[in-house]
Amino acid sequence: MKHLPFLVLIGLSVFTIACSPPVLPPEEEENQASSEAIRETNNVLYRGTLQEAGVTIYMQGTHRLTLDDGRFILLESDAITMDNYLGERVEVLGSIRPTVEAGGQIMRVQNIRVLSASSSQASSVLSESSAASESSAISDVPVASLPSIPSSTAPVASPRPVSSVAQQASSVAPWEASDELTEKALTMSKVNADPSNWTLEYCSTHWKYCIPVHKNWYFKSFGATATALWHVEIGPLEMNNLGEGPLVVNLMNGTVEAAGTTDGQVTVSGDTVVGYRSWEGGRHFEVRGPAVLEQAVRFITAGVRPSES
């Protein structure tokens, strides 16, 4: 058997290395993939006035939602004709992500609802989460800042008439029913609701209150949202994202009288039940859920109490 000369072997090795595609180290591959991924947050809710996009440095979005403090987010949707809501004060729900241009935020709108003039708003500033059997400490999470609106780029569109269905909306916002939430609600309605089984408790160390929770259920706090000072959800399974819990407990700005109700009142409207409790500082609680969980809503509403810590 003949052996190739040593120099020929070296030449072949160099040629093979030169023709091989470059391989990134695992760390670089991971960083490259993460930088290309779109960071999108699901189930985000904001309130404001819906307007045309107008003249802007941002190349995305067909409309904008102007918030009460003058900031705005850009909007886009394949499912909703947003021109029908121009000039209206609305509540939009969807998935939000940064714009291509630095400093902007754009939402993929999945749901939209016309609000009454008396609806309150709170900005998102905090986040707190809890497991089913214990409450965790508060975790301050900064929310991505929204760009300010120069007066020259914020034209106010003329209002257009909304549909008769929106004009006839009840003062009690309907429970957002989905197949998944309906199934969860039915599961929750089958538990033994005897007071002796409400052995868990969620307590907010920030707002100094506690609410009772059934021993078979999980709870999670999402902190402040665009519509509530503090937002807690309760469900039969662990929750990771907004909107996964059929029962919702919101701490709201304004008194129960301003909300058109009284302390301790529980209102059933169609498939939705809402309980109201007065709170200190001109605030109130709203315990909201599907009508099949009326008994639970009544129990939680009556059980709101100041925390001892």
N, C-alpha and C positions, 0 to 999 in steps of 0.2 A: 504494500500500500504506500503510495507516494504521499508525502507531507507537503502542504503549501508553504511557501517561504514565509518567514516570520513577518516581513514587511507587508506582504499581501494580506495577511490576517488582520494586521492593524488597520490597513486601508478599508477593508470590508467592515470592520467594527465602527469606524468613524462614519462611513456612509450610512450604516444602519441607524446610528444615533441621530444623524442629521435629518433623516427622513421620517423619524418618529414624531407624532404630534406631541406638543408640549403638554405635560401633565401638571396641573396645579396641586400644591399640597392640600390636604383635606381642609385645613383652616381657610385657605384662600378660596377654595371651591364653595365653602359654606357662606363666606362673606359675600362672594359674588352673587350667589343665589338670593341671599336675603336682601341685597341692595336692589335687586330687580323685582322683588315681590311687591305687590301693592298692599299697603297696610290699610285695611278697611275695617271699620267698627260697625257691627250690625245693631239693629234695633235701637237706634238713637232717635230721640224725639225732641223737636224744637217748636216754639211758637213765635209767630211774627206776621208781618204783612207780606203777601206774595206779590212780586213785581216782575216786570220784564227784566231781562238781563242788563239791558242798557249798554252804554259805552263803558268798557272795563279793560283792564290789562290782562284779564283772565280769558283764555281761549276756550274754556269749557263751560258747559251748562247752557240751558235755554232760558232759565228764570233765576231769580234770586229771592231769598227770604230775608227781609230786613227785621232784625231783632229790635226790642224796645230800647236797647242801649246804643243803637246806631250801627252796630256791627252787622255783618250779613254772611250768609252761606249761599253758595251757588246750588242750583237744583237741576236735575235731569230726571226723566222718567219715560219708559216705553209703555207703561200701563195706564197712566193718568193724563188726561188733557188738562194741563195746568192753566191754560188760557181761561178756562171757566171760572177760575178763582182769582183772577187779577184784581188787585186792590182790596181783597178781603183779608181779614185777620184769620189765620188758619193755624192748625196744628199739623205738622208733617212728621211722618215716621219713615225711616229708611236706613240705609247704610252710608256712612260718611267716610271720606278719605281725603288726603291732601290733594290739592290741585298740582298740575305739572309745574306751574309757576309758584315760586316760594311764597308762603304766607296765606294761601287760600285754602278753603275747605269746600268740597262739593258732595252733595247727597244724592244718592240714587233713591228717589222717593217711591215708596211702596204703598203708602196710605196717606190720605189727606182729609181733614175735617174742618169745617167752618166753625169758628168760635164766636161766642157772644162777647160783647164789649167788656163784660165784667170779669172775664177769665183772667186769672193771675199767672205770673211767670216768675221763675227763679233760674239763675244761671248755674251751669254745672261746675262745681268747684271741688267736690270731695268724693271719696269712694270708701265704703266700708262693707266687708263681707263676713258671713258667719256660716258655720256648719250647722247641721240639724241639732246637735246636742250641746253646742256652746257658742258664745259670742266672742268674736275676735276684736282686737284693738283697732282703732281707726287708722286707716292708711291714707295719707294725703296724696292724691294723684293729680298733678297739674293737667288741665285740659288744654289742648292745642288752641292757641290764641287765634281769634278771627280777625280779618283785616278791617280797619276803619273805612268808612265810606266817605270819600270826598263829596261835598254837596253837588259838584258838577257832574258826578257820575251816578247819582241816585234819583233818576226821574221817577215820579209817582204816577203809575198808570191809572187811567180812569176805571172806576169800578164797573164790572159787568154783572148782570143778574146771575145768581146761582140757581141751581135746580130747585124745584119745589120740595124735593125730599130734604135737601140741606136746610131750607128755610123752616121746615116743620120739625127740625130736630128737637128732641126732648131736652129739658134742662139737665137731665141725667145722661151723661155721655154713655152710649151703649158699650157693653162688654165686648171686647174684640174676640169673637168666637173663631176658632179654627178647629180642625179635626183633632189635632194633638191636645189643645187646651181643653176641648170638650171632654175628651177621654180622661184627662187628668182630673177634671172637675167631678166627673161621675165617680171615679175611684175615691176621691176625697169625701164625697157625699155618703159613702157606704161605711165610714168608720163609726165607731161608737162614740157619740159626741157628749157622753156624760162628763160633767165637770171634773171628775176624778181622773180623766184621761188627758186633761190639758196640763201636762207636767213640765213642758218646755216653756221657755220664755226668751224672747228677743229683747235686748236692752241696748239702746244707743247711748254710748258714753259721751257723745257730742251734744245731743239734744236732751239728754237726761230723761228718757222715758222708757217704759217697758210695755210689751204686749204679750198676751198668752199665745202659745202655739201647741197644737195637739201633738201628743207623743209620737204619732206615726208620720208626722210631716217634717219637711225640711224648710229652712228659711234662708234667705240671702239678702243682704242690704247692698244696694248699688249707690248709696250716697245721694248727693243732690243730682237732679236731672233738670232738663229745661223747663219742666212744669211743676216740680215739687222740691221743697226744701230738703226732704229726705224720702227715699223710695225703698220700700222693703217688699219682697215677693215671697209667697208661701206656696209650696207645692208638695206632691207626693213623692217626688224624686229630687235628687240634687240638681241645682240650677247653676249655669255658668254665664248666661246671657240675659239681658233684659227681655221681658215678655215670655219667659218660660214658666212662670208661676201663675196659676189661675186666680189666686188671692193676692191683692195688692193693698198695702197700707202706705198712704202718703201723708206727710206732714206738709200742710199748705199755708201760704201766706193768707191773711185775712180771717175774719171771724166767721162763725157758722151763720150768723145773721146776714153777713154780706154775701154768703153763698146761697141765701134764700132758704135756710133750714133752721133747725134748733138743735141744741146740745142733746146728744143721745138718740136723735131721730134716725131711723132706718127706713130707707125708701126703696121700694121695688118698682121698677119700670121695665116692662117687657121681660127680657132675659137677664136684666142687670139688677143687682142689689148694691146699695151704697149706705154705709153707716157713717154718721158724723159725730165728732167729739170736739168740744172746745178745748183750747190749750192756751197756755200763758203767752204773753207778748202779742196778743191779737192774732194768734194762729189757730188752726184747727186741723184735725185728722179726718181723712176720708179712707174708709175701709171698703174696698170695691171688689166685686167678684160676680160670677154667674149666679142667677137666681137659685140654682139647686144648692148653693152653699149659703143660703140665707141664715140658717141657724149658726153657722160658723162666723159669719159677718156680725151677727148680733152679739155673739159671745166675745169676739175680739173688740168690738166697739165699746162694750160695757167694761172690758178688762184693761183698757189703756190706763196706765198709772205712772206717776213720777218714779224715776229710778232712785235707789238709795245711795248710789255713789256719785 
